[in-house]
Amino acid sequence: MLKWTKKWILVMIIVTLGLGLSACGDDYQVYTLNLSDSFNTTNKVIVISETKTEAELNKLYNELDQILINLDLMFNVQDRGDGVVTELMRLNAQAGIAPMLVSDELLMVVKKTLEISNYSQVDGTYLFDPTIAPVWDNWHFIDKLYDSFLDNRAQAPDEATITALLPLVNRENIEINEEQKTIFLKVAGMKLDLGAIVKGYAADKLKKYLVDLGYKKAVIDVGRNILLLGSGINPDGQDMDWKVDVQTPFVGMFDDNAVRTYGTMRLSDVTVVTSGIYEKYIKDDEGRMYHHILDPRTGFPINNGVISVTVICQESIVGDGFSTSLFTLGLEKGMEVVNALDYLEAVWVVEQGQKKAVYISKGLKDIFVFNEAVATLGYVYQGVYNENFGN
């Protein structure tokens, strides 16, 4: 099976964000490189370039894939039964024992995580806290992930078990020594999980590699983190924005095409990252759903009415981190952060009674186009949040 495919007319990515690539002019071809499943997820890169040979494409595939493999060997914390111990696993094993010398990349990603976490503080608690890992592990989301085809039910962990683990959740117990390039997790049993940000970092690294090689147009998809390099191109060979379709939560490939996406944007040279309750969750015998974004105050899923938040910005590491951080804050406090940072835009879907309200930040007013067909699913477009203090 080929690792790469050539498409002359149309390529569609069916992920959290669907991107339609228009047909290219005679001077360009569209190549899709389906990479390996690093980070336990699907990854692909689509490049628009002049015609490439099979040897050139295989070389590009191998080098891009190796970048992801190397990062996975650094940041993975899930035991996959293969005996591999990553750098982050070694750091977690040193918790409460001693500081550990870490790589420049791990140090940078931890610092960036804490920087974004700073914006999530509410009443002294950082709601986006990478030390939630011991609690998250006890939910067993990976093993118990709900599949609608299988209807596999699973019980939530008991409250006493979760409560006993909460003292391990405190990002203040991460001690960084930049001069010595060490990190110390000060409490035995605490763990870091950087899964909420590392896929964005990986996308940024793939983009840099492509830019260094001279590529100017690409779509990078690392576990549904979408990073657009440059613009798309129309059938006449002229530059045009990429068409980005935002997937409707809980709607899948077998649903009516008309309602699979709730909005569209035309964008270039940005990242688009979504966090939502529909991405990973378990369902118990009573039909209660428990999503994977946990509240560090309770150890249970955050319950603030947010269904999803999609972040648009320049760097995918930033978009990845903020999509989770904003989700934890909820619509009101989250939009305060977005409005205070000129490099962030966001699209929200929130529960409002029986309806699902869609809000956007002010920078998307002339960019986001609502799909009226999803009104049949209870979606209501509210426009720019608080623009007229009436929504």
Backbone torsions as a table, in degrees:
resi	resn	phi	psi	omega
1	MET	NA	132.8	-179.0
2	LEU	-69.0	141.4	176.2
3	LYS	-79.0	-17.6	-177.9
4	TRP	-133.8	154.4	177.0
5	THR	-134.3	151.9	177.9
6	LYS	-109.7	128.9	178.1
7	LYS	-119.5	129.7	-178.1
8	TRP	-90.0	-27.0	-169.5
9	ILE	-116.9	-56.1	-170.5
10	LEU	-146.3	137.4	173.6
11	VAL	-128.1	133.2	178.1
12	MET	-121.1	133.7	173.1
13	ILE	-102.7	119.1	178.2
14	ILE	-98.7	91.1	-179.2
15	VAL	-139.3	-163.6	176.8
16	THR	-56.1	-34.6	174.5
17	LEU	-119.2	126.4	177.1
18	GLY	-96.4	130.8	-179.4
19	LEU	-118.8	123.8	175.8
20	GLY	-95.2	125.3	178.6
21	LEU	-100.2	121.6	-178.8
22	SER	-70.5	161.8	177.3
23	ALA	-60.7	146.3	-176.8
24	CYS	-97.7	163.0	174.1
25	GLY	-73.3	176.4	-174.9
26	ASP	-63.4	-24.1	-175.9
27	ASP	-83.7	-6.2	-174.7
28	TYR	-126.6	150.6	171.7
29	GLN	-126.1	156.2	176.6
30	VAL	-109.7	122.3	-179.1
31	TYR	-119.0	131.8	176.6
32	THR	-107.1	122.8	178.4
33	LEU	-108.5	108.2	-179.8
34	ASN	-87.0	103.1	-174.0
35	LEU	-82.1	171.2	-179.8
36	SER	-71.0	171.8	-171.4
37	ASP	-90.7	49.0	173.1
38	SER	-57.5	149.4	-176.0
39	PHE	65.0	19.6	179.9
40	ASN	57.3	39.3	-178.7
41	THR	-149.6	171.5	178.7
42	THR	-85.6	141.4	-177.5
43	ASN	-138.3	139.3	176.5
44	LYS	-154.1	157.7	175.4
45	VAL	-131.0	131.2	175.0
46	ILE	-112.6	125.2	179.2
47	VAL	-118.5	144.0	171.6
48	ILE	-111.0	121.2	-176.3
49	SER	-156.8	177.9	170.9
50	GLU	-65.8	166.2	-176.5
51	THR	-56.5	133.2	178.5
52	LYS	-114.4	149.9	174.7
53	THR	-79.8	163.7	177.4
54	GLU	-60.4	-38.9	179.3
55	ALA	-63.6	-41.8	179.3
56	GLU	-64.3	-41.3	-179.2
57	LEU	-69.6	-39.3	177.4
58	ASN	-64.2	-38.6	177.3
59	LYS	-64.0	-44.3	179.0
60	LEU	-62.7	-44.8	177.8
61	TYR	-56.2	-51.7	-175.8
62	ASN	-61.0	-39.4	-177.5
63	GLU	-73.5	-40.1	176.0
64	LEU	-65.2	-43.4	-178.5
65	ASP	-64.2	-37.1	-179.7
66	GLN	-65.6	-33.2	176.1
67	ILE	-59.7	-46.5	179.7
68	LEU	-66.2	-42.4	179.8
69	ILE	-60.4	-44.1	-179.5
70	ASN	-63.9	-40.0	178.8
71	LEU	-68.7	-37.8	177.2
72	ASP	-61.9	-38.3	178.9
73	LEU	-71.0	-13.1	177.6
74	MET	-95.6	-40.7	-166.3
75	PHE	-109.3	-14.9	-177.4
76	ASN	-63.9	140.9	175.9
77	VAL	-124.1	0.7	-179.5
78	GLN	-89.6	131.3	177.3
79	ASP	-73.7	111.9	-178.1
80	ARG	-99.6	9.3	177.0
81	GLY	74.8	13.6	-178.8
82	ASP	-104.8	2.0	178.4
83	GLY	78.2	0.2	-178.8
84	VAL	-74.6	130.8	176.4
85	VAL	-114.5	113.1	-176.5
86	THR	-85.2	170.7	179.0
87	GLU	-61.0	-41.3	-179.7
88	LEU	-68.6	-34.8	174.2
89	MET	-61.3	-41.7	179.5
90	ARG	-64.6	-39.5	177.6
91	LEU	-62.4	-44.8	179.4
92	ASN	-62.6	-35.4	179.8
93	ALA	-67.4	-20.9	-180.0
94	GLN	-89.9	2.6	-178.6
95	ALA	-57.7	130.0	179.3
96	GLY	76.4	0.8	-177.4
97	ILE	-108.0	-60.9	-176.9
98	ALA	-165.1	156.6	173.1
99	PRO	-63.1	152.6	178.8
100	MET	-123.8	135.2	173.1
101	LEU	-68.4	127.8	-175.7
102	VAL	-123.3	164.5	178.1
103	SER	-70.8	159.4	177.4
104	ASP	-59.1	-37.4	-178.0
105	GLU	-67.3	-46.0	179.3
106	LEU	-63.0	-42.6	178.6
107	LEU	-59.5	-45.1	-178.4
108	MET	-64.3	-43.1	-177.5
109	VAL	-68.3	-38.8	176.3
110	VAL	-62.8	-45.0	178.9
111	LYS	-61.3	-42.8	179.4
112	LYS	-64.9	-38.2	177.5
113	THR	-60.6	-45.8	-179.4
114	LEU	-68.2	-34.7	177.3
115	GLU	-61.3	-45.0	178.9
116	ILE	-72.5	-36.0	176.8
117	SER	-58.5	-31.8	-179.7
118	ASN	-54.7	-31.9	-178.0
119	TYR	-76.3	-9.4	-175.3
120	SER	-98.7	10.3	-175.3
121	GLN	-74.0	128.2	176.9
122	VAL	-135.6	118.3	178.4
123	ASP	51.5	42.8	174.8
124	GLY	86.3	-3.0	179.7
125	THR	-113.4	133.4	174.9
126	TYR	-87.7	109.1	-174.9
127	LEU	-70.7	-28.1	171.9
128	PHE	-98.8	98.4	-172.0
129	ASP	-129.7	115.1	-177.2
130	PRO	-69.0	-8.7	177.7
131	THR	-87.0	10.7	177.0
132	ILE	-69.5	-7.6	-170.8
133	ALA	-50.7	-46.3	-178.6
134	PRO	-60.3	-35.2	177.8
135	VAL	-71.7	-46.2	-178.6
136	TRP	-58.0	-41.1	-179.8
137	ASP	-59.2	-35.2	-176.9
138	ASN	-76.9	-8.1	172.9
139	TRP	-84.2	-20.8	177.7
140	HIS	54.2	45.2	-179.4
141	PHE	-60.4	-36.6	-177.7
142	ILE	-63.9	-44.9	-177.2
143	ASP	-76.8	-31.9	-172.3
144	LYS	-106.5	9.9	-176.9
145	LEU	-48.2	128.3	-176.0
146	TYR	-72.5	135.2	176.8
147	ASP	-123.0	117.9	-175.7
148	SER	-63.2	-26.9	178.5
149	PHE	-72.5	-38.3	-179.5
150	LEU	-86.6	-23.3	-174.3
151	ASP	50.6	46.3	-178.2
152	ASN	-80.8	111.3	-178.9
153	ARG	-90.4	149.8	-179.2
154	ALA	-148.8	142.5	-179.5
155	GLN	-83.7	143.8	174.4
156	ALA	-70.3	152.5	176.0
157	PRO	-63.6	153.5	-179.2
158	ASP	-72.9	151.9	-173.7
159	GLU	-61.7	-35.7	-178.5
160	ALA	-63.6	-39.7	178.9
161	THR	-63.2	-45.3	-179.3
162	ILE	-66.2	-44.3	-178.8
163	THR	-60.2	-37.2	-179.4
164	ALA	-65.9	-23.2	-178.5
165	LEU	-90.8	-15.4	-174.4
166	LEU	-59.0	-33.2	177.5
167	PRO	-60.3	-17.8	178.2
168	LEU	-81.2	-10.1	-176.1
169	VAL	-97.8	99.9	178.9
170	ASN	-168.3	104.8	-177.0
171	ARG	-65.1	-14.7	176.9
172	GLU	-67.3	-15.1	178.9
173	ASN	-91.0	13.4	171.3
174	ILE	-96.2	118.3	-178.7
175	GLU	-111.0	118.5	-178.5
176	ILE	-110.5	129.0	173.2
177	ASN	-114.1	99.2	-175.4
178	GLU	-67.5	-35.2	-178.8
179	GLU	-64.5	-43.2	-179.5
180	GLN	-90.8	-5.9	-179.3
181	LYS	57.2	48.6	178.0
182	THR	-122.1	155.2	171.9
183	ILE	-128.3	136.4	178.0
184	PHE	-126.6	121.9	170.9
185	LEU	-91.4	109.4	-162.5
186	LYS	-76.1	-15.5	-176.2
187	VAL	-114.4	127.2	178.4
188	ALA	-59.0	133.2	179.2
189	GLY	97.1	-15.8	178.2
190	MET	-75.6	156.7	-177.2
191	LYS	-146.0	149.7	172.8
192	LEU	-103.1	139.8	169.9
193	ASP	-130.5	118.3	-176.9
194	LEU	-103.7	20.4	-177.9
195	GLY	-62.7	-20.7	-179.4
196	ALA	-80.0	-1.2	-176.1
197	ILE	-140.3	-22.1	-169.3
198	VAL	-72.2	-29.3	178.2
199	LYS	-67.2	-33.7	174.8
200	GLY	-65.3	-41.3	177.0
201	TYR	-61.9	-40.9	179.2
202	ALA	-61.8	-41.9	178.5
203	ALA	-61.7	-42.6	178.0
204	ASP	-60.8	-39.1	-178.2
205	LYS	-69.5	-37.5	175.5
206	LEU	-64.5	-40.0	178.8
207	LYS	-62.1	-46.1	179.8
208	LYS	-58.9	-40.4	179.8
209	TYR	-62.8	-44.0	179.4
210	LEU	-64.2	-42.4	179.4
211	VAL	-62.3	-42.7	179.4
212	ASP	-61.9	-27.7	178.3
213	LEU	-85.8	-5.5	177.8
214	GLY	97.8	3.4	176.9
215	TYR	-71.9	141.2	-176.5
216	LYS	-120.8	-10.8	-177.9
217	LYS	-139.7	119.6	-179.9
218	ALA	-161.9	157.6	169.8
219	VAL	-119.9	121.2	-179.2
220	ILE	-108.3	127.3	-177.7
221	ASP	-127.3	104.7	177.2
222	VAL	-114.2	101.4	179.1
223	GLY	56.7	39.9	178.7
224	ARG	77.0	6.7	166.2
225	ASN	-85.9	116.1	-175.2
226	ILE	-102.4	128.3	177.2
227	LEU	-126.8	121.8	-177.9
228	LEU	-97.7	123.6	174.3
229	LEU	-98.0	116.3	-180.0
230	GLY	66.4	-152.3	-178.9
231	SER	-113.5	170.9	171.3
232	GLY	-81.6	-164.3	-177.9
233	ILE	-149.2	141.7	-178.2
234	ASN	-91.5	175.2	-177.1
235	PRO	-60.1	-19.8	179.2
236	ASP	-90.2	4.3	179.3
237	GLY	82.8	13.8	-179.9
238	GLN	-97.7	146.6	178.8
239	ASP	-62.7	142.1	173.7
240	MET	-153.0	154.0	179.1
241	ASP	-63.3	150.7	171.7
242	TRP	-69.6	146.9	173.4
243	LYS	-94.0	116.7	-177.0
244	VAL	-111.5	115.4	177.9
245	ASP	-100.4	127.4	-177.1
246	VAL	-94.3	121.6	-173.8
247	GLN	-66.2	138.9	175.4
248	THR	-72.3	126.6	179.3
249	PRO	-55.0	137.9	177.3
250	PHE	68.8	0.3	177.0
251	VAL	-95.2	130.8	-175.1
252	GLY	-115.2	-171.4	-172.8
253	MET	-68.1	-17.7	-178.8
254	PHE	-95.2	-0.4	177.4
255	ASP	-83.5	165.9	-179.8
256	ASP	-54.7	130.7	179.6
257	ASN	-53.5	-33.1	-174.0
258	ALA	-64.3	-23.3	-175.3
259	VAL	-116.4	10.5	-178.6
260	ARG	-69.3	-26.8	178.1
261	THR	-125.6	143.4	-178.7
262	TYR	-103.4	-4.3	179.3
263	GLY	-167.9	162.3	-178.1
264	THR	-135.1	144.4	174.2
265	MET	-135.6	148.6	171.9
266	ARG	-105.1	117.5	-170.7
267	LEU	-141.0	156.5	173.9
268	SER	-143.5	145.9	171.6
269	ASP	55.0	39.5	176.8
270	VAL	-136.2	171.9	172.2
271	THR	-109.8	150.0	179.0
272	VAL	-132.1	115.3	-173.3
273	VAL	-132.6	134.4	-178.1
274	THR	-119.6	138.3	165.7
275	SER	-118.2	137.7	-178.1
276	GLY	-156.9	163.5	-177.9
277	ILE	-75.2	-13.5	-175.2
278	TYR	-91.8	-1.8	-174.1
279	GLU	-80.7	-46.8	177.4
280	LYS	-140.5	124.1	177.1
281	TYR	-160.4	161.0	172.1
282	ILE	-116.1	158.7	179.4
283	LYS	-131.0	130.7	-177.6
284	ASP	-89.5	-178.9	-175.0
285	ASP	-64.1	-23.7	178.7
286	GLU	-88.7	1.6	178.4
287	GLY	87.2	5.6	177.8
288	ARG	-74.4	136.4	-178.4
289	MET	-101.8	136.9	177.5
290	TYR	-124.6	107.8	-178.9
291	HIS	-83.7	173.7	-165.5
292	HIS	-92.2	-2.6	-179.9
293	ILE	-94.4	106.1	-169.2
294	LEU	-95.1	150.1	177.0
295	ASP	-89.4	117.3	-177.9
296	PRO	-65.2	-13.3	178.2
297	ARG	-80.3	-28.4	-175.5
298	THR	-120.9	-24.0	-174.7
299	GLY	80.9	2.0	178.2
300	PHE	-110.3	165.4	-177.7
301	PRO	-55.1	138.7	176.6
302	ILE	-61.6	134.0	-177.4
303	ASN	-123.2	84.3	-177.7
304	ASN	-127.4	13.6	177.3
305	GLY	85.6	-7.3	-179.7
306	VAL	-78.3	129.7	174.2
307	ILE	-94.0	-44.0	176.5
308	SER	-158.4	155.6	171.4
309	VAL	-137.2	129.8	179.4
310	THR	-111.8	125.7	-176.4
311	VAL	-107.7	137.1	175.8
312	ILE	-120.8	124.9	178.5
313	CYS	-160.7	-168.6	-175.7
314	GLN	-86.5	-47.9	-175.5
315	GLU	-98.5	133.3	-177.6
316	SER	-71.2	-30.1	176.2
317	ILE	-62.5	-36.7	177.9
318	VAL	-70.8	-45.8	179.3
319	GLY	-62.2	-40.6	179.9
320	ASP	-62.9	-50.2	-179.6
321	GLY	-64.3	-44.1	-177.5
322	PHE	-72.1	-27.7	178.3
323	SER	-61.0	-38.3	176.5
324	THR	-76.7	-44.1	-178.4
325	SER	-60.2	-45.5	178.9
326	LEU	-65.7	-40.4	178.2
327	PHE	-55.4	-45.4	-177.3
328	THR	-64.8	-30.1	-177.9
329	LEU	-76.4	-26.5	-174.2
330	GLY	86.1	171.3	-171.9
331	LEU	-60.4	-52.3	-173.3
332	GLU	-63.8	-56.0	-179.0
333	LYS	-68.6	-34.9	178.7
334	GLY	-63.7	-40.6	178.9
335	MET	-70.2	-27.0	173.4
336	GLU	-61.9	-40.7	178.1
337	VAL	-66.9	-47.0	-179.4
338	VAL	-58.5	-45.0	-178.3
339	ASN	-68.2	-23.2	-179.7
340	ALA	-84.7	-15.2	-176.5
341	LEU	-116.3	114.2	-174.1
342	ASP	-74.1	-4.2	179.8
343	TYR	-100.2	5.2	-179.3
344	LEU	-118.1	141.0	166.0
345	GLU	-131.4	158.3	-176.5
346	ALA	-151.3	149.8	172.1
347	VAL	-121.1	129.7	-176.2
348	TRP	-116.5	145.0	165.5
349	VAL	-122.7	120.7	-176.6
350	VAL	-131.9	150.1	176.4
351	GLU	-75.8	131.9	173.6
352	GLN	-137.1	92.0	-174.3
353	GLY	65.1	-125.7	178.4
354	GLN	-88.0	-2.9	-176.3
355	LYS	-101.5	163.7	173.3
356	LYS	-119.0	106.9	-174.7
357	ALA	-89.4	137.0	178.6
358	VAL	-109.5	122.9	178.1
359	TYR	-120.8	152.1	175.3
360	ILE	-129.4	160.6	172.5
361	SER	-82.8	163.2	-170.1
362	LYS	-63.3	-29.0	-179.1
363	GLY	-70.0	-11.6	-179.6
364	LEU	-102.3	6.7	-173.5
365	LYS	-55.6	-41.9	-178.3
366	ASP	-100.6	12.4	-176.9
367	ILE	-115.5	-43.9	-176.0
368	PHE	-79.5	130.7	177.7
369	VAL	-119.1	117.9	-178.1
370	PHE	-76.6	139.8	176.4
371	ASN	-89.9	105.4	-175.6
372	GLU	-62.1	-20.6	-177.9
373	ALA	-63.1	-26.3	-177.8
374	VAL	-77.5	-1.1	173.0
375	ALA	-59.8	-28.5	178.1
376	THR	-66.2	-18.5	177.9
377	LEU	-98.3	6.9	178.7
378	GLY	92.7	11.1	179.3
379	TYR	-82.3	138.3	178.7
380	VAL	-130.4	127.6	-179.7
381	TYR	-88.0	121.0	-177.9
382	GLN	-104.3	-5.6	177.1
383	GLY	75.7	-151.9	-178.1
384	VAL	-67.5	128.4	-177.2
385	TYR	-63.2	126.8	176.6
386	ASN	59.9	22.5	-179.3
387	GLU	-60.9	-41.1	179.7
388	ASN	-117.7	16.8	179.7
389	PHE	56.5	26.1	-178.5
390	GLY	-120.3	2.0	-178.1
391	ASN	-125.0	NA	NA
